[in-house]
Amino acid sequence: MRISVCDVYSYFYKVLRLGLIGGLSLLAMNAMGAYPDKPIKLVVGFPPGGPTDMTARIIAPKLGELLKQSVFIENKAGAGGNVAAQVVANSPPDGYTFLVNSAAFAVNPALYGAAAGYSPEKNFVPVVFVSTQANVISVNESVPVKTLAELKEYSAKNKLSYSSPGYGTTPHLTCENVFRLQWKQDINHIPYKGAGPASMAVVGGETPIACTAVAGVYQFSKQGKVRILAISSEKRSPNLPDVPTLVELGYPQIKDYTWSAMMAPIKTPNDIVLKMNQAVNTVLQMPDVREQMDKAGLVVMGGNLQQTNEYMGEEVTRWSAIVKALGAKVE
């Protein structure tokens, strides 16, 4: 049975509320061994300013406090997260280097083929899903449209372009589905090295349209610099109650999300993977962390190792099918 991100998040949230995962005390964690005894590096697949980077920067200080070690971030942007994935895939499996990447991690092997440089199953161990959010289609404030239907009509008469966080990111595929598959229109895709640069592109007028996850343009929409026309969630977002879903607008098959997850190199010891999973789940239950996530437009996930592995498998299968259906390719 296929399950949606909303279903998974709902289940994870209920489990977290019941206290069946996470909630690990410092004493219990210390009892698992001396790890960590040196700083831990989180390699982020995108530049600062996007949802994946935001997620890592929100949890890193709290992880450091909990594990009593420095947790620092290294941004390795490029090729829709592939550069960072390749770096971590070739890192020692000792528990001191982790990948924090977006849903592009599940997309890219199908989109890039061997050029992705990694296999989710052969090179990585899923640790935990940290956050999720839907994708949005937004326009610069100067674009004379207020609805997605008006954008469709406007794009039929004008040569337009849209920014995205890069080839293989779920916002890229969401808009390829809408613009090319549904509208049959050639709106030029301009990939950037992350949601931060893609969002700044639409704010600055480099592209009239942006396809990003919510967090990329959330604050700019509140400032009136961009206009969000549609969201790819199953239901309207509490943070964007006036923005219609693509389902509402006549695209029932488009229910896309951008998640951020932590992965470890394959052969990382099981007890270290378990300890990090439990530590992140503990951090995600902290009220100030949940508040920061909410302000950024992010939805907390979490989950134990079994849930994480099952859902990662679902996502790799799902996005491979979507790439095939769209005929998407790297240009």
C-alpha positions as CSV (number, residue, x, y, z in Angstrom):
1,M,0.0,0.0,0.0
2,R,1.4,3.4,-1.0
3,I,1.5,6.0,1.8
4,S,2.0,9.7,1.4
5,V,4.4,12.0,3.3
6,C,1.4,13.4,5.2
7,D,0.5,9.9,6.4
8,V,4.1,9.2,7.4
9,Y,4.5,12.5,9.2
10,S,1.1,12.0,11.0
11,Y,2.2,8.6,12.2
12,F,5.6,9.7,13.2
13,Y,4.1,12.6,15.1
14,K,1.7,10.4,17.0
15,V,4.5,8.1,17.9
16,L,6.6,11.0,19.2
17,R,3.7,12.3,21.2
18,L,3.3,8.9,22.9
19,G,7.0,9.0,23.7
20,L,7.7,5.6,22.1
21,I,10.7,7.0,20.2
22,G,13.3,9.6,21.2
23,G,13.1,10.8,24.8
24,L,16.4,9.2,25.5
25,S,18.1,10.6,28.6
26,L,21.7,11.7,28.6
27,L,22.5,8.9,31.1
28,A,21.1,6.2,28.8
29,M,22.9,7.7,25.8
30,N,26.3,7.7,27.6
31,A,25.7,4.1,28.6
32,M,26.0,3.2,24.9
33,G,29.7,3.8,24.8
34,A,32.4,6.5,24.5
35,Y,31.1,7.7,21.1
36,P,31.5,10.5,20.2
37,D,35.0,11.5,21.4
38,K,35.6,14.1,18.7
39,P,33.6,16.7,16.6
40,I,30.9,15.4,14.2
41,K,30.5,16.8,10.7
42,L,27.2,17.2,8.9
43,V,27.8,17.6,5.2
44,V,24.8,19.5,3.7
45,G,24.0,19.0,0.0
46,F,23.0,22.6,-0.6
47,P,24.2,26.2,0.1
48,P,23.1,28.2,3.1
49,G,19.6,29.7,3.1
50,G,17.6,26.7,1.9
51,P,15.4,24.2,3.8
52,T,18.0,21.5,4.0
53,D,20.6,23.9,5.4
54,M,18.1,25.5,7.7
55,T,17.2,22.1,9.1
56,A,20.8,21.1,9.8
57,R,21.5,24.5,11.4
58,I,18.5,24.2,13.7
59,I,19.4,20.8,15.0
60,A,23.2,21.0,15.1
61,P,23.7,23.1,18.2
62,K,21.2,20.9,20.2
63,L,22.9,17.7,19.0
64,G,26.2,19.1,20.2
65,E,24.8,19.8,23.6
66,L,23.2,16.4,23.9
67,L,26.2,14.5,22.6
68,K,28.7,16.7,24.4
69,Q,30.7,17.2,21.3
70,S,30.9,19.9,18.6
71,V,28.6,19.3,15.7
72,F,29.5,21.5,12.7
73,I,28.2,22.0,9.2
74,E,30.0,21.8,5.9
75,N,28.1,22.9,2.8
76,K,29.0,21.0,-0.3
77,A,26.6,22.3,-2.9
78,G,26.3,21.1,-6.5
79,A,24.5,18.7,-8.9
80,G,21.3,18.7,-6.9
81,G,23.0,17.3,-3.8
82,N,25.1,14.8,-5.6
83,V,28.4,16.4,-4.7
84,A,27.7,16.1,-0.9
85,A,26.4,12.6,-1.4
86,Q,29.6,11.5,-3.1
87,V,31.8,13.1,-0.4
88,V,30.0,11.3,2.4
89,A,29.8,8.0,0.4
90,N,33.6,8.0,0.3
91,S,34.1,9.1,3.9
92,P,35.2,6.7,6.7
93,P,32.2,4.9,8.2
94,D,33.2,5.9,11.7
95,G,30.2,8.0,12.8
96,Y,31.9,11.4,12.5
97,T,30.6,12.3,9.0
98,F,26.9,12.3,8.1
99,L,25.1,13.5,5.1
100,V,22.1,15.9,5.4
101,N,20.3,16.0,2.1
102,S,16.9,16.7,0.6
103,A,14.5,14.4,-1.3
104,A,16.8,14.8,-4.3
105,F,18.9,12.0,-2.6
106,A,16.1,9.6,-3.6
107,V,15.6,11.2,-7.0
108,N,19.0,11.6,-8.4
109,P,20.1,8.0,-9.0
110,A,17.1,7.7,-11.4
111,L,17.6,11.1,-13.0
112,Y,21.4,11.1,-13.4
113,G,22.0,7.4,-13.6
114,A,25.7,6.4,-12.9
115,A,26.6,10.1,-13.0
116,A,24.9,10.5,-9.6
117,G,28.0,8.8,-8.2
118,Y,26.2,6.9,-5.4
119,S,23.5,4.4,-4.7
120,P,21.1,5.0,-1.8
121,E,21.0,1.3,-1.0
122,K,24.7,0.4,-1.6
123,N,26.5,3.5,-0.2
124,F,24.3,4.7,2.7
125,V,22.5,3.8,5.9
126,P,19.4,6.0,6.5
127,V,19.6,7.5,10.0
128,V,16.5,9.7,10.4
129,F,14.1,11.9,8.5
130,V,14.3,15.4,10.1
131,S,11.8,17.7,8.4
132,T,9.4,17.9,5.5
133,Q,7.5,20.5,3.6
134,A,5.6,20.9,0.4
135,N,6.8,22.6,-2.8
136,V,5.3,25.9,-4.0
137,I,5.1,27.8,-7.3
138,S,5.7,31.5,-6.7
139,V,6.2,34.6,-8.9
140,N,7.9,37.9,-8.5
141,E,5.6,40.6,-7.3
142,S,5.9,42.4,-10.7
143,V,4.4,39.5,-12.6
144,P,0.8,40.4,-13.5
145,V,-0.9,37.2,-12.3
146,K,-2.6,36.3,-9.0
147,T,-3.6,32.7,-9.7
148,L,-2.1,29.6,-11.2
149,A,-4.7,29.7,-14.0
150,E,-3.6,33.3,-14.8
151,L,0.0,32.2,-14.9
152,K,-0.9,29.4,-17.4
153,E,-2.6,32.0,-19.6
154,Y,0.3,34.5,-19.2
155,S,2.9,31.9,-20.0
156,A,1.2,30.9,-23.2
157,K,1.7,34.4,-24.5
158,N,5.1,35.2,-23.0
159,K,8.6,33.6,-22.9
160,L,9.2,32.8,-19.2
161,S,11.7,31.0,-17.1
162,Y,11.6,29.5,-13.6
163,S,14.3,28.9,-11.0
164,S,14.7,25.7,-8.9
165,P,17.1,24.4,-6.4
166,G,18.6,22.2,-9.1
167,Y,18.0,19.3,-11.4
168,G,16.5,16.4,-9.5
169,T,15.1,18.3,-6.6
170,T,11.4,17.7,-6.0
171,P,10.5,21.3,-6.7
172,H,12.1,20.9,-10.2
173,L,10.0,17.8,-10.8
174,T,6.8,19.4,-9.5
175,C,7.0,22.2,-12.0
176,E,8.1,20.0,-14.8
177,N,4.9,18.0,-14.2
178,V,2.8,21.2,-14.1
179,F,4.4,23.2,-16.9
180,R,5.5,20.5,-19.4
181,L,3.3,17.5,-18.7
182,Q,0.0,19.2,-17.8
183,W,0.2,22.6,-19.6
184,K,2.4,21.4,-22.6
185,Q,4.3,24.7,-22.3
186,D,8.0,25.3,-22.6
187,I,8.9,27.4,-19.6
188,N,12.7,27.5,-19.4
189,H,14.2,25.8,-16.4
190,I,17.1,27.6,-14.8
191,P,18.7,25.4,-12.0
192,Y,20.5,27.0,-9.1
193,K,22.7,25.4,-6.4
194,G,19.9,25.3,-3.8
195,A,16.7,26.8,-2.6
196,G,18.4,29.9,-1.2
197,P,19.8,31.1,-4.6
198,A,16.7,30.0,-6.4
199,S,14.5,32.0,-4.1
200,M,16.8,35.1,-4.4
201,A,16.5,34.7,-8.2
202,V,12.7,35.2,-8.2
203,V,12.9,38.0,-5.6
204,G,15.5,39.8,-7.7
205,G,13.7,39.3,-10.9
206,E,16.3,37.1,-12.5
207,T,13.4,34.7,-13.2
208,P,9.8,35.6,-13.0
209,I,8.8,32.2,-11.5
210,A,10.4,30.0,-8.8
211,C,9.7,26.4,-7.9
212,T,11.0,25.8,-4.4
213,A,10.0,24.2,-1.1
214,V,8.0,26.4,1.2
215,A,10.9,27.5,3.3
216,G,12.7,29.0,0.4
217,V,10.2,31.8,-0.3
218,Y,8.1,31.8,2.9
219,Q,9.6,34.9,4.5
220,F,9.7,36.7,1.1
221,S,6.0,36.0,0.6
222,K,5.2,37.5,4.0
223,Q,7.2,40.6,3.0
224,G,5.2,40.9,-0.3
225,K,8.3,40.3,-2.5
226,V,6.8,37.2,-4.1
227,R,3.4,35.8,-4.6
228,I,2.8,32.1,-3.9
229,L,0.2,30.7,-6.3
230,A,0.0,27.0,-5.4
231,I,1.3,24.5,-3.0
232,S,1.9,20.7,-3.6
233,S,0.7,19.4,-0.2
234,E,-2.4,17.2,0.1
235,K,-4.1,19.9,2.3
236,R,-3.5,23.6,2.7
237,S,-0.7,24.6,4.9
238,P,-1.6,26.3,8.2
239,N,1.3,28.7,7.5
240,L,-0.2,29.6,4.1
241,P,-3.9,29.2,4.5
242,D,-4.8,31.3,1.5
243,V,-2.7,29.4,-0.9
244,P,-4.6,26.7,-2.8
245,T,-3.2,23.2,-3.2
246,L,-2.5,21.8,-6.7
247,V,-5.1,19.1,-5.8
248,E,-7.7,21.8,-5.4
249,L,-6.6,23.4,-8.7
250,G,-7.3,20.3,-10.7
251,Y,-4.0,18.4,-10.4
252,P,-5.0,15.5,-8.0
253,Q,-1.9,13.4,-8.8
254,I,0.6,16.1,-7.6
255,K,1.2,15.6,-3.9
256,D,4.9,16.3,-3.7
257,Y,7.1,17.1,-0.7
258,T,10.7,18.0,0.0
259,W,12.1,16.3,3.0
260,S,15.5,16.6,4.7
261,A,17.1,13.5,6.1
262,M,20.4,12.4,7.7
263,M,22.3,9.5,6.2
264,A,25.6,7.7,7.3
265,P,28.1,6.0,5.0
266,I,27.4,2.3,4.6
267,K,29.1,0.0,7.2
268,T,28.8,2.7,9.9
269,P,28.4,0.6,13.2
270,N,24.8,-0.1,14.1
271,D,25.1,1.2,17.6
272,I,26.4,4.6,16.3
273,V,23.5,4.8,13.8
274,L,21.0,4.0,16.6
275,K,22.6,6.6,18.9
276,M,22.4,9.3,16.3
277,N,18.8,8.4,15.4
278,Q,17.8,8.6,19.1
279,A,19.7,11.8,19.6
280,V,18.0,13.6,16.6
281,N,14.6,12.3,17.8
282,T,15.3,13.8,21.2
283,V,16.3,17.1,19.7
284,L,13.1,17.2,17.5
285,Q,10.9,17.0,20.6
286,M,12.5,20.2,22.2
287,P,9.9,23.0,22.2
288,D,12.4,25.6,20.9
289,V,13.5,23.4,18.0
290,R,9.9,22.8,17.0
291,E,9.3,26.6,17.2
292,Q,12.3,27.3,15.0
293,M,11.1,24.7,12.5
294,D,7.6,26.1,12.4
295,K,8.9,29.7,11.8
296,A,10.9,28.4,8.9
297,G,7.9,26.7,7.4
298,L,9.3,23.3,8.2
299,V,7.3,20.3,9.6
300,V,9.1,18.1,12.1
301,M,9.4,14.4,11.2
302,G,11.5,11.9,13.2
303,G,11.0,8.2,13.5
304,N,12.9,5.0,14.6
305,L,15.3,3.2,12.3
306,Q,12.7,0.7,11.0
307,Q,10.4,3.5,10.0
308,T,13.2,5.5,8.5
309,N,14.5,2.5,6.4
310,E,11.0,1.7,5.2
311,Y,10.1,5.2,4.2
312,M,13.4,5.7,2.4
313,G,12.8,2.6,0.3
314,E,9.3,4.0,-0.5
315,E,10.7,7.3,-1.6
316,V,13.4,5.9,-3.8
317,T,10.8,3.7,-5.5
318,R,8.3,6.5,-5.8
319,W,10.6,9.1,-7.3
320,S,12.2,6.7,-9.7
321,A,8.7,6.1,-11.1
322,I,8.0,9.8,-11.3
323,V,11.3,10.5,-13.2
324,K,10.4,7.8,-15.7
325,A,6.8,9.1,-16.1
326,L,8.0,12.6,-16.7
327,G,10.8,11.6,-19.0
328,A,12.9,14.0,-16.9
329,K,16.6,14.3,-17.8
330,V,19.6,16.5,-17.0
331,E,20.2,19.0,-19.8
